[in-house]
Amino acid sequence: MSIGKPAIVALQPGTYLLCRCGRSETLPLCDGSHQGSEVLPLAFVVNTAQRYAFCLCKQTQKRPLCDGSHKKLCP
């Protein structure tokens, strides 16, 4: 998964945990790989079933969703 583009994921309504440690094999979603580290996942509530663009460059102002900030990093 490239940090130059967002991760697009189709989600149903519910609460999800987003990986912040970078160890998850199901990025951008948490698979529990953070266990034993000090990094905790970020809870995210989905109210509408649709595709979501999750930021991977960590420059977004709409965390955890992509706001296009990656375009400034990789013109």
Buried (B, 14 or more C-beta within 10 A) or exposed (E): EEBEBBBEBEBEEEEBBBBBBEBBEEBBBBBEBBEEEEEEBBEBEBEEEEEBBBBBBEBBEEBBEBBBBBEEEEE
